Amino acid sequence: MKFEESAGGIVYKKENSKTLILITQHSAHHGWVFPKGLIDKGEDKETTAVREVKEEGGVEAKIIKELPAVEYFYKFEEQTIKKKVTYLLMEYTSGNIADHDWEMEDAQWLEIDKVEEKLSYKTDKQVFQKAQELLK
């Protein structure tokens, strides 16, 4: 079995009296997820999370706090892969979600109470619950 480690960001911004969360729609499987990607050689999880938020979400964000890692299995070309993802709670600083890369077909800011129902995967929903506790 292959093992992969990724990092990503749950990015929020305050707009008027609302808290908005960045979610992205993956171009390959069309699921709604948080921006994340493989930790490149020589990178730490913080650097990866900031890079992936910029690439897949089109925005710059500063790290607020590390969230508990999630783990899951998936299949790629007949091989089972165990993946560990560390998400970081991040605050939006600049940029435009329209500037996301080709890996994502869409990016949206959603009100915090609408995010969980839009997310496609159980592990994303679980880590988002932890992020919500910190944002209250």
N, C-alpha and C positions, 0 to 999 in steps of 0.2 A: 504494500500500500504506500502511496505517495503522501507526503505531508506538505502543506502550504501554509504560510503565515502572511496575513494581510493586515492593513490598518486603514482606517477611514474616519470620517467626521460626521457627527450629527451637529449641523450648523443651525444656529438660531439668530434671529434679529428681532428687535423690538420696533414696532411700527405703530404709532399712536399708542393705544393701550393694549395692543395685541402682540402676542409672541408668535412669530412665523418660523417654520422649520423647512429647510431645504431637502427635497427628495428628488430623485432622478429615476428615469425610466430607461432600463438597459436595452440597447439596440438588438442584442442577440435573443434574449429570452423574454423581453418586453415586461419584465417584472419591475415593480416600483421598489426602490432600494435607497440606501444612503450611499454616497460616493465612497468607494474603497478600492484598494488594489494591493497587489503583491509588494511586499517590502523588498526593494532592490538591494543588491549587494552593496554594502557600505552605508546603507541608510538605517536610521532607527525608526521606530514606529511613529514618532512625532513628525519627522521629516516626511515620511510616506503619507501620513494623513493630510498634512498641509498641501502636499503636491497633488494628491488625488482629488481633494476638494477643488483645487484650482483647475485641474484637467477636466474632471467629470462634471463639476458643478459650475465652473466659470467664475468662481469667486475666491477672494482672499479671506482668511479667517484666522483668528488667534485662538490658541488652545486655552481652555478653561480647566478641564479636569479629565483624567482618564476614566473610562467606564469599564465595567467588568467585561472580560473577553467572552466571545461566544464561539462555539465549535459546532461544526456540522460536517456531514459527508455528502459528496456529490460524485457523479460519474462523468468522465470525459474520455472519449475514445476507448471505451471498454474498461477503463481503469478507475478504481475507486480511490477518491482523494479525500483525506481528512483535512479540513481547513479550520484554522484558528484566526479569528478576526478581532482585533482590538479597535474599538471605536473611541474617539476622543470627543467630548463635548466641546464645541467651538463657537465663538461669537463672530458673526459676519463683520468684516471691516471695510471691504470694497469689492467692486466688480459687478458683472452682470451675468445672470444665469443663462442668457442667450449665447454666451461665449463658451458653452460646454463643448467637449470634444466629440468625435464620432462614436465613441463607445456608448454614449447615451443619446437616445432619440428625443428626450425631453427632460426638462428640469423645471421644477415649480417650487414656489414658496407657498406652504399651506399653513392655515391656522393650526395651532398646536393640538386642538381637540379633533381635528379632521385627519391627522397623520396616520394613526394606527389603523383605521379602516382602509386606507389607501395602500399601505405597505403590503407586499406580496408574501413575505416569509416570516415564519414564526420567530426565528432568532432575532430578526430586526425588530419585531414587535416587543420582544422581551427586553432587549437593550434600550429601546426607546422608553419603556416604562421607567427604567432607572434614570434616564436623562430627564424625564418629566419631573421626577421627584426633586432633582437638583434645581430645576427651573421654577419651581413653585415658591 
